[in-house]
Amino acid sequence: MRFFSGIIGSSPSTEWIFRRMTSTQTARRIRIAYFLGTHEDWGGASRATLNFVRTIDRTRFEPIVVLTQEGKLSATLRDEHIETLVWGIHDSRPNLPAYALDVLRAWRMLKAHEISLIHLNYGAIGWKPAEILAARFAGIPVINHFHTGVRTPSSFLRHTAAAIGVSRYVTDGLESWGVPKHVVHNVSDLGRFSHGRDIRAEFGLDRSHVVIMLAGQMIRAKGIELFIEAARRVRGEHVRFLLAGPIRDTKGAYTEAEVHSLCGADPRVRYIGYRSDAENLYATADVMVMPSQWEEPCAMILFESAAAGKPVIASATGGTPEILQHDRTGYLFERTDLDALVNHMQHLVDDEQERRRLGNEARELALSTFSKAPIEKMQSLYAALCHV
């Protein structure tokens, strides 16, 4: 400081340069590397994280999304003027020198891209990823974002600065190894999901039909069979039940033939496959149903339905009761209570005014809370970890 004082005292031009340097450093945006662990956005965890990427204050924060390979998502993000980086997954290796080399490569990458903070979906880049050690050596804080309930995570969590849970359900059950825990719910993307287009004509439907929809991966944990059985019991020739979502090669997944077979017993029930225009599906539906048979941590359907102004009937599992307000924005039922699910569906089929009331309440909640509070909380955490 004495050295700089001497220079400043001797030259007005160098004083201006010094002030310009410090001003630029102060005003520099925080560069955040978001590790998704994928190259697509059809999973709830990646979609939830991308909502934060797209809505953070760009005057303060500069996102760079780290993907596992090039694809449609990388092109989409670049069209949105969001920087992307392709980086493979580097987990722990039995060969210590090779693992050390991975740490060095990760350190060089983080320094080359001037990363100030890492925000990663837990487990997205491995159990003991080299990037976490590299960040520690580089003095870069790391946030681990938990989208599912993990009781005992990797001990590498100790090397991170914060653990975020998408609900109290997730956070309360997490052994964080002493790392501070924060609850930050997901975000309602009003820009996308409040501007969908009704596409029921594409499915041979019109305004006289009441459309009840299940959207999600075609896996057993999503309650596919419970939904179809409830649909068969709901009265009304004007009711149509649509299932939308990808067929994935994962535990508990149905094949496409199995899904069509399950739907086949009732001509009102139809599987429409995976759609990338999810906002149009919400605009088409009158009621969304989420009969999950597992502890749903903080489902994106709750936030997307709210943004679209549509009521949800959901099983009261995991973090769902933190988000869905029974008899205000939708209805909750015990996960195996088929009769309750049928009754809720029938009630909304028969009462258009109730559908509108619940949908309007959901929309108001999205506007007042789900689109703002999570962003503000996340940005405050970013600023605190970067000491700005």
C-alpha positions as CSV (number, residue, x, y, z in Angstrom):
1,M,0.0,0.0,0.0
2,R,2.9,2.4,0.8
3,F,4.4,1.5,-2.6
4,F,1.1,2.5,-4.4
5,S,0.8,5.7,-2.3
6,G,4.3,6.7,-3.5
7,I,3.3,6.2,-7.1
8,I,-0.1,8.0,-6.7
9,G,1.5,10.9,-5.0
10,S,4.0,11.4,-7.9
11,S,1.7,11.0,-10.9
12,P,-2.0,12.0,-11.5
13,S,-2.2,9.5,-14.5
14,T,-1.0,6.6,-12.4
15,E,-3.6,7.6,-9.7
16,W,-6.3,7.3,-12.3
17,I,-5.1,3.9,-13.5
18,F,-5.0,2.6,-9.9
19,R,-8.5,3.8,-9.2
20,R,-9.7,2.3,-12.5
21,M,-8.1,-1.0,-11.6
22,T,-9.8,-1.2,-8.2
23,S,-13.1,0.0,-9.6
24,T,-13.0,-2.7,-12.3
25,Q,-12.2,-5.4,-9.7
26,T,-15.1,-4.3,-7.5
27,A,-17.5,-4.2,-10.3
28,R,-16.5,-7.6,-11.8
29,R,-19.3,-10.0,-12.0
30,I,-19.0,-13.3,-10.1
31,R,-18.4,-16.1,-12.6
32,I,-20.4,-19.2,-11.5
33,A,-19.7,-22.6,-13.1
34,Y,-22.9,-24.7,-13.0
35,F,-22.1,-28.5,-13.3
36,L,-25.3,-30.2,-14.5
37,G,-23.8,-33.7,-15.0
38,T,-25.7,-34.0,-18.3
39,H,-26.1,-32.5,-21.8
40,E,-29.9,-32.4,-21.8
41,D,-32.5,-30.7,-19.7
42,W,-35.3,-33.3,-19.4
43,G,-34.5,-34.3,-15.9
44,G,-36.0,-32.4,-12.9
45,A,-32.6,-31.6,-11.3
46,S,-31.0,-30.1,-14.5
47,R,-34.2,-28.2,-15.3
48,A,-34.4,-26.8,-11.8
49,T,-30.8,-25.7,-11.8
50,L,-31.2,-24.1,-15.3
51,N,-34.0,-22.0,-13.9
52,F,-31.6,-20.4,-11.5
53,V,-29.1,-19.9,-14.4
54,R,-31.7,-18.1,-16.5
55,T,-33.0,-15.9,-13.8
56,I,-30.1,-14.7,-11.7
57,D,-29.1,-11.0,-11.8
58,R,-26.7,-10.8,-14.8
59,T,-25.3,-7.5,-13.6
60,R,-23.9,-9.3,-10.5
61,F,-23.4,-12.9,-11.7
62,E,-22.1,-14.4,-14.9
63,P,-23.1,-18.1,-15.4
64,I,-21.2,-20.7,-17.4
65,V,-23.0,-24.0,-17.7
66,V,-20.7,-27.1,-17.7
67,L,-22.2,-29.9,-19.9
68,T,-20.9,-33.4,-20.5
69,Q,-21.1,-33.1,-24.3
70,E,-22.4,-30.8,-27.0
71,G,-26.1,-31.1,-27.9
72,K,-29.4,-29.3,-28.3
73,L,-29.1,-27.8,-24.8
74,S,-25.7,-26.2,-25.5
75,A,-27.0,-24.7,-28.7
76,T,-30.1,-23.4,-26.9
77,L,-28.1,-21.8,-24.1
78,R,-25.7,-20.1,-26.5
79,D,-28.8,-18.7,-28.3
80,E,-29.8,-17.3,-24.9
81,H,-26.3,-15.8,-24.6
82,I,-25.3,-18.1,-21.8
83,E,-21.8,-19.4,-22.0
84,T,-21.3,-23.2,-22.0
85,L,-18.3,-25.5,-21.5
86,V,-17.9,-29.2,-22.3
87,W,-16.2,-31.1,-19.5
88,G,-16.2,-34.9,-18.9
89,I,-16.8,-36.6,-15.6
90,H,-13.7,-37.1,-13.5
91,D,-14.4,-39.3,-10.5
92,S,-11.9,-40.9,-8.1
93,R,-9.5,-43.4,-9.7
94,P,-7.6,-46.4,-8.1
95,N,-4.5,-45.0,-9.8
96,L,-3.4,-42.2,-7.6
97,P,-1.1,-40.4,-10.1
98,A,-3.9,-40.4,-12.7
99,Y,-6.3,-39.0,-10.2
100,A,-3.8,-36.3,-9.2
101,L,-3.5,-35.5,-12.9
102,D,-7.3,-35.1,-13.1
103,V,-7.2,-32.7,-10.2
104,L,-4.4,-30.7,-11.9
105,R,-6.4,-30.5,-15.2
106,A,-9.5,-29.4,-13.3
107,W,-7.5,-26.7,-11.4
108,R,-6.2,-25.4,-14.7
109,M,-9.7,-25.3,-16.3
110,L,-11.1,-23.4,-13.3
111,K,-8.3,-20.9,-13.4
112,A,-8.4,-20.5,-17.1
113,H,-12.1,-19.7,-17.0
114,E,-11.7,-17.4,-14.0
115,I,-14.4,-19.3,-12.0
116,S,-15.4,-17.6,-8.7
117,L,-17.9,-20.1,-7.5
118,I,-19.0,-23.7,-8.4
119,H,-22.6,-24.7,-8.2
120,L,-23.0,-28.4,-8.8
121,N,-25.9,-30.9,-8.7
122,Y,-24.8,-33.5,-6.1
123,G,-23.4,-36.6,-7.7
124,A,-23.5,-35.1,-11.1
125,I,-19.7,-35.4,-11.6
126,G,-19.0,-38.4,-9.4
127,W,-18.7,-39.6,-5.9
128,K,-15.2,-38.1,-5.2
129,P,-14.8,-35.8,-8.1
130,A,-11.4,-34.3,-8.9
131,E,-13.1,-30.9,-9.5
132,I,-13.9,-30.5,-5.8
133,L,-10.3,-31.0,-4.7
134,A,-9.2,-28.7,-7.5
135,A,-11.6,-26.0,-6.3
136,R,-10.3,-26.3,-2.8
137,F,-6.7,-25.9,-3.9
138,A,-7.8,-22.9,-6.0
139,G,-9.7,-21.3,-3.1
140,I,-13.0,-21.5,-5.0
141,P,-16.1,-22.1,-2.9
142,V,-18.4,-25.0,-3.9
143,I,-22.1,-25.4,-3.4
144,N,-23.6,-28.9,-3.5
145,H,-27.2,-28.8,-4.7
146,F,-29.3,-31.8,-3.4
147,H,-32.4,-32.6,-5.5
148,T,-33.2,-35.9,-3.9
149,G,-33.1,-37.3,-0.4
150,V,-29.5,-38.5,0.4
151,R,-29.0,-39.6,3.9
152,T,-25.2,-40.1,4.0
153,P,-23.4,-38.4,1.1
154,S,-19.8,-38.8,0.1
155,S,-17.3,-37.5,2.7
156,F,-16.1,-35.2,-0.1
157,L,-19.0,-33.0,1.0
158,R,-16.6,-31.8,3.7
159,H,-14.6,-29.9,1.1
160,T,-17.6,-27.8,0.0
161,A,-18.8,-24.5,1.4
162,A,-22.6,-25.1,1.5
163,A,-25.2,-27.8,0.9
164,I,-28.5,-26.8,-0.6
165,G,-31.6,-28.9,-0.3
166,V,-34.7,-28.3,-2.5
167,S,-37.0,-28.8,0.5
168,R,-36.9,-29.2,4.2
169,Y,-37.6,-32.9,3.7
170,V,-34.3,-33.2,1.8
171,T,-32.3,-30.9,4.1
172,D,-33.5,-32.4,7.4
173,G,-32.5,-35.9,6.4
174,L,-29.1,-34.9,5.1
175,E,-25.8,-35.8,7.0
176,S,-23.8,-32.8,5.8
177,W,-20.5,-33.6,7.6
178,G,-20.6,-30.2,9.3
179,V,-21.2,-28.2,6.1
180,P,-23.9,-25.5,6.5
181,K,-27.3,-26.6,5.1
182,H,-29.8,-24.3,3.4
183,V,-33.3,-24.8,2.0
184,V,-33.9,-23.2,-1.3
185,H,-37.1,-24.3,-3.1
186,N,-37.2,-24.6,-6.9
187,V,-38.3,-21.7,-9.1
188,S,-41.5,-21.2,-11.1
189,D,-40.4,-20.2,-14.6
190,L,-43.1,-17.6,-15.4
191,G,-41.5,-16.6,-18.6
192,R,-41.9,-20.1,-20.1
193,F,-44.8,-21.8,-18.4
194,S,-47.3,-18.9,-18.3
195,H,-47.0,-18.6,-22.1
196,G,-47.9,-22.0,-23.3
197,R,-50.1,-22.8,-26.3
198,D,-53.2,-25.1,-26.1
199,I,-52.4,-28.0,-28.5
200,R,-55.4,-30.2,-27.7
201,A,-56.4,-30.1,-31.4
202,E,-53.2,-32.0,-32.1
203,F,-54.6,-34.9,-30.1
204,G,-58.1,-34.7,-31.6
205,L,-59.6,-32.8,-28.6
206,D,-61.5,-29.6,-28.3
207,R,-62.8,-27.3,-25.5
208,S,-65.6,-29.6,-24.6
209,H,-63.1,-32.1,-23.2
210,V,-61.7,-32.0,-19.7
211,V,-58.0,-33.0,-20.0
212,I,-56.3,-34.6,-17.0
213,M,-52.5,-35.1,-17.4
214,L,-49.6,-36.9,-15.8
215,A,-46.2,-35.6,-16.9
216,G,-43.0,-37.3,-16.0
217,Q,-40.7,-40.2,-16.7
218,M,-42.5,-43.5,-17.4
219,I,-41.2,-45.3,-14.3
220,R,-43.1,-47.2,-11.6
221,A,-42.1,-44.6,-8.9
222,K,-44.2,-42.0,-10.7
223,G,-47.5,-43.9,-9.9
224,I,-48.3,-44.6,-13.6
225,E,-50.5,-47.6,-12.8
226,L,-52.3,-45.8,-10.0
227,F,-53.1,-42.9,-12.4
228,I,-54.5,-45.3,-15.1
229,E,-56.6,-47.3,-12.6
230,A,-58.0,-44.0,-11.2
231,A,-58.8,-42.8,-14.7
232,R,-60.8,-45.9,-15.4
233,R,-63.0,-45.2,-12.4
234,V,-63.7,-41.5,-13.2
235,R,-67.0,-40.9,-14.9
236,G,-67.5,-38.9,-18.0
237,E,-67.2,-39.6,-21.7
238,H,-65.9,-36.0,-22.2
239,V,-62.8,-36.7,-20.0
240,R,-59.4,-37.5,-21.5
241,F,-56.4,-38.7,-19.7
242,L,-52.9,-38.0,-21.2
243,L,-49.6,-39.4,-20.1
244,A,-46.5,-37.5,-21.3
245,G,-42.9,-38.3,-20.6
246,P,-39.8,-40.1,-21.8
247,I,-39.0,-43.8,-21.7
248,R,-35.7,-44.1,-19.9
249,D,-33.3,-46.9,-19.5
250,T,-33.3,-46.7,-15.7
251,K,-34.5,-48.6,-12.6
252,G,-38.3,-49.3,-12.6
253,A,-38.8,-48.0,-16.1
254,Y,-41.6,-49.2,-18.4
255,T,-41.1,-50.0,-22.0
256,E,-43.1,-48.1,-24.5
257,A,-45.1,-51.2,-25.3
258,E,-45.9,-51.7,-21.6
259,V,-47.2,-48.1,-21.3
260,H,-49.4,-48.5,-24.3
261,S,-50.7,-51.8,-23.0
262,L,-51.6,-50.2,-19.6
263,C,-53.5,-47.4,-21.4
264,G,-55.3,-49.8,-23.8
265,A,-58.1,-50.9,-21.4
266,D,-59.7,-47.4,-21.6
267,P,-60.0,-45.5,-24.9
268,R,-60.0,-42.2,-22.9
269,V,-56.4,-42.8,-21.7
270,R,-53.5,-42.1,-24.1
271,Y,-49.7,-42.0,-23.9
272,I,-48.4,-39.2,-26.1
273,G,-44.6,-39.8,-25.5
274,Y,-41.9,-37.3,-24.6
275,R,-42.5,-33.7,-25.6
276,S,-39.9,-30.9,-25.4
277,D,-42.7,-28.3,-25.4
278,A,-43.7,-28.9,-21.8
279,E,-45.2,-25.4,-21.5
280,N,-47.8,-26.4,-24.2
281,L,-48.7,-29.5,-22.3
282,Y,-49.6,-27.4,-19.2
283,A,-51.6,-25.0,-21.3
284,T,-53.5,-28.0,-22.7
285,A,-54.3,-29.7,-19.4
286,D,-57.2,-28.7,-17.1
287,V,-55.7,-30.7,-14.2
288,M,-52.3,-32.1,-13.5
289,V,-51.9,-35.3,-11.4
290,M,-48.7,-36.4,-9.6
291,P,-49.4,-39.7,-7.9
292,S,-45.8,-40.4,-6.9
293,Q,-45.1,-43.6,-5.0
294,W,-41.7,-42.4,-3.7
295,E,-40.6,-39.5,-1.5
296,E,-40.9,-36.8,-4.1
297,P,-38.3,-34.2,-2.9
298,C,-39.5,-31.0,-4.6
299,A,-41.1,-31.8,-7.9
300,M,-40.8,-29.3,-10.8
301,I,-44.4,-30.1,-11.8
302,L,-45.6,-28.2,-8.8
303,F,-43.8,-25.0,-9.8
304,E,-44.5,-25.4,-13.5
305,S,-48.2,-26.0,-12.9
306,A,-48.4,-23.0,-10.7
307,A,-46.8,-20.8,-13.3
308,A,-49.3,-22.1,-15.8
309,G,-52.2,-21.6,-13.4
310,K,-53.3,-25.2,-13.2
311,P,-54.3,-27.2,-10.1
312,V,-52.4,-30.3,-9.1
313,I,-53.6,-33.5,-7.4
314,A,-50.5,-35.1,-5.7
315,S,-49.6,-37.7,-3.3
316,A,-48.4,-36.3,0.0
317,T,-44.9,-37.6,-0.1
318,G,-41.5,-36.0,0.6
319,G,-41.4,-32.3,0.2
320,T,-44.7,-32.0,-1.8
321,P,-46.7,-30.8,1.2
322,E,-44.3,-27.9,1.6
323,I,-45.3,-26.6,-1.8
324,L,-48.8,-27.8,-2.6
325,Q,-51.4,-26.2,-0.3
326,H,-54.3,-28.5,0.1
327,D,-57.7,-27.0,-1.0
328,R,-55.9,-23.8,-2.1
329,T,-53.6,-24.7,-5.0
330,G,-54.7,-28.4,-5.4
331,Y,-55.4,-31.5,-3.5
332,L,-53.1,-33.9,-1.5
333,F,-53.9,-37.6,-0.9
334,E,-52.1,-40.5,0.8
335,R,-49.9,-42.2,-1.8
336,T,-51.8,-45.6,-2.0
337,D,-55.3,-44.1,-1.5
338,L,-56.9,-44.9,-4.8
339,D,-60.4,-43.8,-3.7
340,A,-59.2,-40.4,-2.6
341,L,-57.4,-39.9,-5.9
342,V,-60.5,-40.9,-7.8
343,N,-62.7,-38.6,-5.7
344,H,-60.4,-35.6,-6.2
345,M,-60.2,-36.2,-10.0
346,Q,-64.0,-36.6,-10.2
347,H,-64.6,-33.4,-8.2
348,L,-62.5,-31.3,-10.5
349,V,-64.0,-33.0,-13.6
350,D,-67.4,-32.0,-12.5
351,D,-66.7,-28.5,-11.2
352,E,-65.1,-26.1,-13.7
353,Q,-65.3,-23.2,-11.2
354,E,-63.3,-25.1,-8.6
355,R,-60.6,-25.9,-11.3
356,R,-60.3,-22.2,-12.0
357,R,-60.2,-21.2,-8.4
358,L,-57.4,-23.6,-7.5
359,G,-55.5,-22.7,-10.7
360,N,-55.8,-19.0,-10.0
361,E,-54.6,-19.5,-6.4
362,A,-51.6,-21.5,-7.7
363,R,-50.8,-18.7,-10.2
364,E,-50.9,-16.1,-7.5
365,L,-48.5,-18.1,-5.3
366,A,-46.1,-18.5,-8.2
367,L,-46.2,-14.7,-8.8
368,S,-45.8,-13.8,-5.1
369,T,-43.4,-16.5,-3.9
370,F,-42.1,-19.2,-6.2
371,S,-40.7,-16.9,-8.9
372,K,-38.8,-14.5,-6.6
373,A,-37.9,-15.9,-3.1
374,P,-35.7,-18.8,-4.2
375,I,-33.7,-16.5,-6.6
376,E,-33.2,-13.9,-3.9
377,K,-32.1,-16.6,-1.4
378,M,-29.7,-18.2,-3.8
379,Q,-28.1,-14.9,-4.8
380,S,-27.6,-13.9,-1.2
381,L,-25.8,-17.2,-0.6
382,Y,-23.6,-16.6,-3.7
383,A,-22.7,-13.1,-2.5
384,A,-21.9,-14.3,1.0
385,L,-19.6,-17.1,-0.2
386,C,-17.8,-14.8,-2.5
387,H,-17.6,-12.0,0.2
388,V,-19.3,-9.4,-1.9
